Amino acid sequence: MGAGRKARNTGETIKGKAKEAAGKATGDKGLEVEGKAEQVKGDAKQTVEKGKDTFRHGTR
């Protein structure tokens, strides 16, 4: 997995956690939900990248 992609995906997950926490702190349900969605998106991208790595290394 490219380090750049991994960092972007991790950054997206962290940004989502921050938004979720801010939403909870301010009572903004929309921001909270948006944060959770970003976390899921970042985690899904990480899973896809890991799957690609497994496929690449497992077929040799």
N, C-alpha and C positions, 0 to 999 in steps of 0.2 A: 504494500500500500504506500502510495506517495505520502511523504511527510506533510506536504502542503495540504493535501486533501484531508488527511487525518486531523491536522490542526484546525482547518475550517469547520469540519464536522464537530469537533470537540468544542470549538468556539460557539457554534450555533447552539449546542446543548447547554453550555454555560450561560449564554445570553438568555435562553429560554428559562433557565432556573432563576435568573435575576428578575426577569419580567414576572414570573409567577410569584416570587416573593414580594415584589413591589405591589402587585395586584392584591395579594393577601393583606399586606400592610395598610393599603389605602382603601380596601373594600371594593376595588374595581374588578368585578368578575370578568369583564371583557379582557383586560390585561392579563389576568390570571390564566384564562383559557388560552389566550394567544401564546403565553409562555409555555404552557404544557404542550401545545401543538409544535412549537419550535423544538422542544426537547425530543419529542417523538420523531420529528423529521431528522434531526441530527443523529439520533440513535439508529434510525433506519438506514441512513446513508453509511454509517459506520459498519453496520451489519453487511450491507452490500459490498463494501470495499473488502471486508474480511473474507467474504465468500469468494470474491474474485481472487484474492491471494491464495486461498485454500485450493481453488480450482487450478490455478497456475502451477502451484508447487506440488499438487497431488497427481498431476498427469505426467510426470516425468518418469 
